[in-house]
Amino acid sequence: MRQTPYDTFAEACKSYGTVRFTASYFADGLTPIHIIQQLHDQAAFLLESKDEQSTWSRYSFIGLNPLYELKENQGTYETFDRNKKVLVKASSFEAAFENTLTKLDVEPSDIPIPFTGGAVGYMSYDAIETIEPKLKRETESVLPHYHFLFCETLISYDHEQKELVVMVHLPKDDSSTKERYERGEAIVADVMGKLSRTSISTLSSGIPTSNQEVSFEGISSNYTKETYIRDVEAVQEYIKAGDVFQTVLSQRFTTPVSVKALDIYRVLRLINPSPYLFYLRLDDMEVVGSSPERLVQVQNGHVEIHPIAGTRPRGQTAEEDLQFREELLADEKERAEHYMLVDLARNDVGRIAQYGSVETPQLLEIGLFSHVMHIVSKVTGRLHPNTKPLEALMASFPAGTVSGAPKIRAMEILQELEPTRRGLYAGAIGYLGYDGNIDSCIAIRTMTIQNGTATIQAGAGIVADSHPESEFEETRNKAKALIRAVQIAEVMFSTEEASSHV
C-alpha cells in the first residue's frame, strides 16, 4: 500500500480548500462489480468502458458518499450538502457549477489517470430549454434538467495494472490538519475493510447471452405502430417543405422491473459492451446504460466529438462482417446522412474552438460494436483560450444524431409530434472534472428505473425517402438490447431477490 504522506497533505492544506487523501493497493482479486456490491450502500455511480481503442477501457470508476449535489429545480440551480444545506444558488447551470468549483477549491491532482474527481451525473434532453429560448415549453419537466454528484470518495480500478486507488476529498472545516488527515485514513480503512470481508454472492445459475429472444409482451409504449407511422409521414412533409433535412423521431417503452438495477447493469455490460457503460443512483431513480456514442470530450483543451450515423448488423462470420461493411459504405443515403451530421459536429466544435483548429481526422470509418456496425467519424478542435470547458458541452448539446438537422427546427418538430417529454433520453451522461476535463456520452441505449418501472427510449432518423414501417421497427430493434437485459436479469436474479427478503 502507498498513501499520501502527512507532510504533503499538510502542505496542500495551506493552499487549497479541498485536499485529497490517496491510497493505492494491488488488487488482482477484485472486480468493479465486486467493489460496488460490497460498497453498495455508499455507492453513487460506476463508470466503465468496453472500448479497446480508448484509455477509458483500462479504468473503472466508482463514486461513494456524495458530499454535494448540484440540481436544477424549476429554473433554480442549487448545490447542497448531505444535510440539504444550500451552499450555492444560481440562475444558470454554468454559474452554479463554476461557483461550486470556486467554493470547493480542490487541490490539483498529479495522479496519471483520466478522472480524479469532479461532478458525475446527467443533463436531460429537455435541458435544451435552458440553452435555447425558442424551445422553452409551458409544461414543467418531471425530471430535473441537471443533476450532478460530487462524491467524497472516488475509487479507480486499473484493469491493466490491477491497481486500486482510493481518493478521499476532504473539504476545509473546523478540524485540524491532523484530524482531516486521520479522517482520510479512517475512510480508506473502512472501504478496504469492507472489500476484504466475505463477498456478497455474485453467482447466478444463468449465463447471459446476447442472442436471447426479446418479447414485447407486457411492454407499454407511448406510440402505437399506426401513430408512429403517422408522425414519420408528418416529418417527411416538413422535409418536403424544406424545414429540415432529417429529424430523429423516438419511441418510449416501459416495462415492470422486480430485480435490482445493478443486476440489470451486470447483464447489460456483458450482452451489449460499449464505449460508455454506467450505473447511477440518484435520489429515487437509478440509471443503467451502454451508450456507443460520445457527445463531447475535453482533455487539456483538446475537444473531440464522434458522430455516429449509418448502421448494419454484425455478421456471423468475418466474411459477413466485410460484406455488411462494404454495403454500408456504398449506401448513398447512409453516407449523405452521415456527412450532414459531421457538418453539424464541425459547426458545434467551431463555436468554441480556436479559428482554424477544427479538423476531421477520421471520416466515414466503420466502428464495430457487439451487435452492430456504424459509420463513425471524428471531429476535433482546440478550445479557444477565452472559452471554459463547460461551454464545449453546452455548444454540442444535444447531438445532431439524436435530434436532426437543422437542429433547432428539428427539435421544434419533435416537441410538436412526440407525445411525451424525452427526459433523460438523448441527453448527456458523464463527468465534469475538477481539472476542467470533460467526458460525456449521449444517453442512448439507456434506461431509467424508478418505482418498479424501467423506461427505455429509442429513435430513428427520418429522411425524405425513409420507409415509415422500417423506421418503427428500427426503434424497436434499438431498444431490444436493454429490454433483453431486463428480461434476462428477471430470470437470473428474481428468485435470489425473493429469497433475500425471506
KATA-V285679 format. One record per helix or strand. SS is the DSSP state (H for helix, E for strand). FROM is the first residue (numbers start at 0). LEN is the number of residues. If there is no record, write none. Layout:
# KATA-V285679
ss->[SS:SS]
from->[FROM:FROM]
len->[LEN:LEN]
This chain:
# KATA-V285679
ss->[E:H:E:H:E:H:E:E:E:H:E:E:H:H:E:E:H:E:H:E:H:E:E:E:E:E:H:H:E:E:E:H:H:E:H:E:E:E:E:H]
from->[1:5:17:31:42:54:58:75:85:92:105:117:124:132:145:162:176:219:224:245:260:275:284:293:301:307:317:331:352:358:371:388:399:403:406:427:437:445:452:467]
len->[2:8:9:7:6:4:15:6:5:12:1:6:6:3:13:9:20:2:16:11:11:7:7:6:4:6:13:19:1:10:12:8:3:2:11:6:5:5:10:33]
